[in-house]
Amino acid sequence: MLEGHTIHRAARDHHKALAGQKLTIQSPQGRFAEGALQLSGQICTAVETFGKHLIYRFDTGDALHIHLGLFGKIRKSTLPLEQPKGAVRVRLIGNSHAIDINGPSICEVLATEELMRLIDRVGPDVLRSDADPDLAYEKIRKSNSSIGSLIMNQSVMAGIGNIYRTEILWRQAVHPETPGKMIDRQTFNRIWNDAKALLTLGVKHNAIITKEGASKSRGKYRECVNIFAMESCPVCKDEICRLEINGRCAFVCQNCQPLPR
């Protein structure tokens, strides 16, 4: 599943490419034909994201809601149009660019009230200027669930994925199995601020970069991270342990991130 910085980067780029234009919307695959027909010809007023939910707003009050899930992909291209590559669920065509979206887990039209209900379900997004970290902390400090689970719970704190979870908690010396109720406000603030800084950097470079002083890598994400999928800790050289949290693999240095008693 894509991390939050990728969706914010897409929203930023798509807003520049499409906002203020009357769009032609198609469903080459055919599975979104009815929704495409409803939206086509409307003016796109904004493209934004709430956590990992990508929202295209239109002047009628309708919104196109996209969640890429595990397998969704986005492709932006300049006109003239190319033949669709793969099973394109929805194609948005503006004056100079087209956006193809393949394999999203959610692709739907939302009315204004439905969009508001979706936004209300999503926790504060570390990359949004209107995010309220107090809402996240109030849920975390009352929870018996692990902090590793909570910061990936999109209804608690939106935008953080598996790689950022591992890296942020290592950078802040917090064991991912620490219960939320044991996280004090100072520790939470460090987690929140680090998440905001790292995901902002990710949007800028369109890559996950968590090493201090590192630049965008041409290789895989792990070349720009500290302990995710690594064998040893770069600080203490201890072996990195693998944990399973809610079905996802997390990584921890037991020495640098001691589990509190």
Secondary structure, 3 states (H helix, E strand, C coil): CCCHHHHHHHHHHHHHHHCCCECEEECCCCCCHHHHHHHCCCEEEEEEEECCEEEEEECCCCEEEEECCCCCEEEEEECCCCCCCCCEEEEEECCCEEEEEECCCEEEEECHHHHHHHHHHCCCECCCCCCCHHHHHHHHHCCCCEHHHHCCCCCCCECCCHHHHHHHHHHCCCCCCCEHHHCCHHHHHHHHHHHHHHHHHHHHHCCCCCCCCCCCCCCCHHHHCCCCCCCECCCCCCECEEEEECCEEEEECCCCCCCCC
